[in-house]
Amino acid sequence: FFDGSSTKHDDYHFTVESQNIHVKAGEEFSTKFQVEYSHYLPFVVNEVVNGVEICDVIVTTPAPMLNPCAETGMTPYDYSQVLCMSFVFYEAQRSGKLPADQRVTWRGDSALDDGSDVGHDLSGGYYDAGDHVKFGFPMAYTATVLAWGLIDFAEGYEAAGQTEYGRAAVKWATDYFLKAHTATDEFYGQVGAGGPDHGYWGRPEDMTMERPSYKIDEQHPGSDLAGETAAALAAASIVFQDVDSAYAAEMLGVAKELYDFADNYRDIYDNAITDATAYYHSWSGYGDELAWAALWLARATGDDAYLDRARGHWDEFDFLAEDVLQFSWDDKRAGVYGLLTLLDGSSEYSDPFVKYLDWLKTSAPYTPQGLVFLDQWGSNRHAANVAYISLWAAKHGIDAAANEEWARGQIGQLLGDNPIYQSFVVGFGENPPQRPHHRSSSCPTPPETCDGMMTYDGPNPHVLYGALVGGPSSSGDYNDDRQDYQHNEVACDYNAAFSGALAALVELS
């Protein structure tokens, strides 16, 4: 090391100067730089000796980001390691100003001006999937289900050492929801337009397109969006009540307001936020979210009035009129069955819940490899969701042995316990996906461009540790193809119940 001085020009540019290097004519010398940094990789812009520029940009070659989640030795699958990796994936999906403890070092601050078009700070939250839109409806579902796992499988989270990471993942969403609730009956449910966003294949840090903000209010309501966000905040208040009571109280207060807003001003949200219709249309309506929100408020407050309102929604929307197939960002009925069974106990609710769980095990469609197949889009996600529901039922004494065994087999399928020896979790197990449909991980380190990376045949330059990819077709076929967003995209909601199921298996093991 040589003696020198450093001049800071701004947060990103520094000059290092020394008067103590003496080189004779004809001699060679080299300089090495050791830099501690976070987020973007630093590089040398130029070197000047005696006023003469001797080289142009010197690009540093970083070591690839290693998996920050150590193996724990669990068998037959390391559920604890995969759970850790799942939260690394959520860090890769963060929007806004990144914290100092960010583990995904190839990501940087992005979309800091979100909300500026409407005069609000709407930075933060999560990018939805392989794109950079912040869709509020599936983001709220993600937060609710992550919180649910932290509540009901707390011992599994503690045993895996992932409680703090789980809380951080929930808080990254709930902090954003609190900012997006700009008035009692006003909530911003989306930032970014689907069309222009999906037309851009590049890093979120480099986005230049307009990112419009979309809201629901009294004149343009969205009961499903407001209800799901109320559920997320109520569930999160339980997660934080013993570690940050003030934050928990703030979330619970907003949850109550959003639930009343959802119930008093009714409509599906994408009638107001029409840009979401092509991506997250509310197919199941808003009745399930109203009941779901009321049940989470009942759990969070202990107030039976919310349980009464949930029962009222059950009757009003005739929850048994159509068979339940999925538990998902759109359809919460299976979760409503479960929470009503827990909080009420009446056979009116427990009987259809048990019937649904039995249908999954005996009559639902399966791939030839044995994965329950509930939808062609993101089939792995749907298998993980119902595996979580089954493990939750097992914990609460509902056909415990059979439901646990079935769910363990489904999660095993996702981790590589299948006839094709294919892990569906990036960075884990045998033959994991290497080309997920995911923009930021497909882009090389700056200053290299991302041009042509969507069609690039090689692996993504950055390993998107912990991401659960869409999954196989009904025939069991799967191709690790970046252009196949139906089967090889990743998304925040894909990993939500998956994380809870992993925590459950740690606990039950």
BELSULHU-V399640 format. One record per pair of residues at least 6 apart in sequence whose ideal C-beta (glycine too) atoms are under 7 Angstrom apart, sorted by the first residue. I is the first residue (numbers start at 1). J is the second residue. D is the distance in whole Angstrom. If there is no record, write none. Layout:
i-><I/I>
j-><J/J>
d-><D/D>
//
This chain:
i-><2/2/2/3/3/4/4/4/5/6/6/7/7/8/9/23/31/33/35/38/38/38/39/39/39/39/39/39/40/40/41/41/41/41/42/43/43/43/43/44/45/46/46/46/46/47/47/59/62/65/65/65/65/65/67/67/67/68/68/69/69/69/69/70/71/71/72/72/72/74/77/77/79/79/79/80/80/82/82/82/82/82/83/83/83/83/83/83/84/84/85/85/85/85/86/86/86/86/86/87/87/87/87/88/88/88/88/89/89/89/89/89/90/90/90/91/91/91/92/92/92/92/93/93/93/94/94/94/95/95/95/95/95/95/95/95/95/96/96/96/96/96/97/97/97/98/98/98/106/106/107/108/109/110/110/110/111/111/111/111/112/114/114/114/114/115/115/115/115/115/117/117/118/120/120/121/122/122/122/122/122/124/124/124/124/125/125/125/125/126/126/126/126/126/127/127/128/128/128/128/128/128/129/129/129/130/130/130/130/130/130/130/131/131/131/132/132/132/132/132/133/133/133/133/134/134/134/135/135/135/135/136/136/136/136/136/137/137/137/137/137/137/137/137/138/138/138/138/139/139/140/140/140/140/141/141/141/141/142/142/142/142/143/143/143/143/143/144/144/144/144/145/145/145/146/146/146/146/146/147/147/147/147/147/148/148/149/149/149/150/150/150/150/150/151/151/151/152/152/153/153/153/153/155/156/156/156/156/157/157/157/159/159/160/160/167/170/170/173/174/174/174/174/177/177/177/178/178/180/180/181/181/181/182/184/184/185/185/185/185/186/186/187/187/187/187/187/187/188/188/188/189/189/189/189/189/189/189/190/190/190/190/191/191/192/193/193/194/194/194/196/200/200/201/201/201/201/202/202/202/203/203/203/204/214/214/216/216/216/216/216/216/218/220/221/221/221/221/222/222/222/222/222/223/223/223/223/223/223/224/224/224/224/224/225/226/226/226/227/227/227/227/227/227/227/228/228/229/230/230/230/230/230/231/231/231/233/233/233/233/234/234/234/234/234/235/236/237/237/237/237/237/238/238/240/240/241/252/255/256/259/259/259/262/262/262/263/266/268/268/268/269/270/270/270/270/280/282/283/284/284/287/287/287/288/288/288/288/289/290/291/291/291/291/292/292/292/294/294/294/294/295/295/295/295/295/297/298/298/298/298/299/307/307/310/314/319/319/320/324/324/324/325/326/326/326/326/327/327/327/327/327/328/328/329/334/334/337/337/337/337/338/338/338/338/340/341/341/341/342/354/357/357/357/357/357/360/360/360/361/361/364/364/365/366/366/367/367/367/367/367/368/368/369/369/369/369/369/370/370/371/371/371/371/371/372/372/372/373/373/374/375/376/376/376/377/377/378/378/378/379/379/379/380/380/380/380/380/380/380/381/381/381/383/383/383/384/384/384/384/384/384/385/387/387/387/387/388/388/388/388/390/390/390/391/391/391/391/391/393/394/394/394/395/404/407/408/411/411/414/414/414/415/415/415/415/416/416/416/416/421/421/422/422/423/423/423/423/424/424/424/424/425/425/425/426/426/426/426/426/426/426/426/426/427/427/427/433/433/433/434/434/434/435/435/435/435/435/435/436/436/436/436/436/436/436/436/437/437/437/437/437/438/438/438/441/441/441/442/442/442/442/443/443/443/444/454/454/455/464/467/467/468/468/468/468/469/469/470/470/470/470/471/471/472/472/473/478/479/480/481/482>
j-><18/20/21/18/20/16/17/18/17/14/16/14/15/14/15/29/47/44/42/100/102/105/98/102/105/107/108/109/108/446/60/62/445/446/60/57/58/59/60/58/57/53/55/56/57/54/55/447/445/104/105/106/462/463/85/427/465/88/103/81/84/85/88/81/78/81/78/80/81/80/412/415/502/505/506/160/506/415/425/428/466/502/160/162/499/502/503/506/160/162/427/428/465/466/466/495/498/499/502/162/165/166/169/103/104/465/466/464/465/466/467/495/169/492/495/102/103/104/104/107/441/464/126/127/492/107/126/172/110/111/123/124/125/126/127/134/204/111/112/123/124/125/109/112/123/107/108/109/445/462/440/205/205/204/205/207/123/204/207/211/123/122/123/191/211/121/122/123/191/213/212/213/213/182/188/179/179/180/188/191/213/172/175/176/179/134/139/173/176/134/139/172/173/492/134/204/134/135/138/139/491/492/489/490/491/436/437/438/439/485/489/490/197/198/439/192/197/204/207/439/190/192/194/197/190/191/192/190/276/279/280/180/189/190/225/229/189/224/225/228/269/276/280/329/280/329/492/493/173/492/177/228/229/232/228/329/493/496/173/492/493/496/170/173/174/232/236/228/231/232/235/496/497/500/166/169/170/496/499/170/232/235/236/239/235/500/499/500/503/157/166/167/170/239/235/238/239/392/395/500/503/504/507/507/503/504/506/507/163/166/503/506/507/503/506/239/236/239/232/232/233/236/251/229/232/233/250/254/187/188/187/254/258/188/257/261/217/218/261/265/215/217/215/216/225/226/229/258/213/214/215/214/215/216/222/225/269/273/214/273/275/276/211/213/211/212/275/275/278/279/209/207/209/439/450/453/454/439/443/450/440/443/450/440/273/275/222/225/226/269/272/273/265/272/265/266/267/272/267/268/269/272/273/262/266/267/286/289/290/268/269/282/286/289/269/258/261/262/259/262/286/289/290/292/293/289/292/258/255/258/259/262/293/292/293/296/251/252/254/255/252/255/296/297/300/296/251/248/251/252/255/300/299/300/247/248/248/300/297/297/293/294/297/289/290/293/290/286/282/285/286/282/276/277/281/282/329/330/330/330/331/313/316/317/331/332/333/336/332/313/310/313/314/336/332/335/336/306/309/310/313/310/336/339/340/343/306/306/307/310/343/343/343/344/340/340/333/336/352/333/334/356/374/374/375/382/385/334/335/385/386/389/382/385/493/356/389/349/352/353/356/353/389/392/393/349/349/350/353/396/398/390/393/398/399/403/372/386/390/402/406/372/374/373/372/373/373/472/474/475/476/475/476/413/418/419/420/476/413/418/379/383/410/413/472/383/386/410/379/474/382/382/473/474/486/470/486/470/471/494/470/471/472/414/424/468/469/470/471/494/468/493/494/410/413/414/411/414/468/497/498/501/497/407/410/411/501/497/500/501/504/403/406/407/403/404/407/501/504/403/400/403/404/504/508/501/505/501/505/424/425/468/423/425/428/429/422/423/429/430/430/431/431/478/429/430/431/432/433/468/469/471/432/466/468/432/433/436/463/464/465/466/467/469/463/465/466/469/480/488/459/460/480/459/460/480/481/482/488/460/464/467/469/482/488/489/490/482/484/485/488/489/460/464/490/460/462/464/453/454/460/482/450/453/461/461/482/483/483/490/490/495/490/494/495/498/488/490/486/487/488/489/478/487/478/487/487/487/487/488/488/488>
d-><5/5/6/6/5/6/6/3/5/6/5/7/4/5/7/5/7/6/5/6/7/7/6/7/7/7/4/7/5/7/6/5/5/7/7/6/6/5/5/4/6/5/6/6/7/5/5/7/6/7/5/6/7/7/7/6/5/6/5/5/4/5/6/7/6/6/6/4/6/6/6/5/5/5/5/4/6/7/6/6/7/6/5/5/6/4/6/7/7/6/6/6/5/3/4/5/6/5/7/6/4/7/5/6/6/5/5/6/6/4/5/6/5/7/7/6/6/5/5/6/7/6/5/5/6/7/6/6/6/5/7/6/5/6/5/6/7/6/7/4/4/7/5/6/7/6/7/6/7/5/7/5/7/4/5/7/6/6/7/6/5/4/5/5/6/5/3/7/7/5/6/6/5/6/7/6/6/6/6/5/6/7/6/4/7/5/6/6/3/7/6/7/6/5/7/6/7/5/6/7/6/6/5/6/4/7/4/4/6/7/5/6/5/6/7/6/5/5/6/7/7/4/6/5/6/4/6/6/6/6/5/7/4/6/6/7/7/7/5/6/6/7/5/7/6/4/7/5/6/6/7/4/4/5/6/4/6/7/7/5/5/4/6/4/6/4/6/7/5/4/5/4/5/6/6/6/5/5/6/5/7/4/5/5/6/6/6/3/5/6/5/7/7/5/7/5/6/6/7/6/4/5/5/5/4/6/4/3/4/6/5/5/7/7/5/6/5/6/7/7/6/5/6/5/7/6/7/6/6/4/5/5/7/7/5/7/6/5/5/7/6/5/6/5/7/6/7/7/5/7/5/6/6/6/6/5/6/5/4/5/7/6/6/5/5/6/5/6/6/5/5/7/6/6/6/7/5/6/6/4/5/5/6/6/4/6/4/6/6/6/5/7/5/4/4/6/5/7/7/7/3/5/7/4/5/6/4/7/6/6/5/5/4/4/4/5/5/4/6/4/6/3/5/7/4/5/7/5/5/4/4/6/4/5/4/4/4/7/6/4/6/4/4/5/4/5/5/4/4/4/7/5/6/5/5/4/4/6/6/7/5/7/6/7/6/6/6/7/4/6/6/6/5/4/5/6/7/6/5/5/4/6/7/3/6/4/5/6/6/5/5/4/6/5/4/6/6/5/4/4/6/5/7/4/7/7/4/4/4/6/6/7/6/7/7/7/6/7/6/5/5/5/6/5/7/6/7/4/6/5/6/5/7/6/5/6/5/6/6/4/6/6/6/6/7/4/5/4/5/6/6/6/6/7/7/6/6/6/7/7/5/5/7/5/6/6/5/6/6/7/4/7/5/7/5/5/7/5/6/7/7/5/7/5/7/5/6/6/6/5/4/5/7/7/7/7/6/5/7/6/7/4/6/6/5/6/7/6/3/7/7/7/4/5/7/7/7/6/7/5/4/6/4/4/4/5/5/4/5/4/7/4/6/4/7/6/5/6/4/5/4/4/4/7/6/7/6/5/6/5/7/7/6/6/7/6/6/4/4/5/5/6/5/6/3/6/6/4/7/6/5/6/6/7/6/6/5/6/6/5/6/7/4/7/5/4/7/5/5/7/4/7/6/6/6/5/6/4/7/6/6/6/5/7/6/7/5/5/7/4/5/4/7/6/6/5/4/4/5/7/5/6/4/6/7/5/6/6/7/7/4/7/7/5/5/5/5/6/6/4/6/5/7/6/4/7/7/6/7/6/6/7>
//
